[in-house]
Amino acid sequence: MRSISKITTGTITIALALGLMGCSPTRSNNESIDGSV
């Protein structure tokens, strides 16, 4: 059970990290697009 909890925690951490990394570039792209238009 301990290994499962560790895997779950690691998966959630990676998911949050990818989510934050994915949102930041998207916002930057939206700002650049708005600035270009």
C-alpha angles and dihedrals in degrees: 000000000000092000090050092053090049092050091048092049091048092048092050091047092051091046091052091046092051090045093054092044090049095049097049097058090043092056091047091050091049091051092048091048091049090048092050093050 
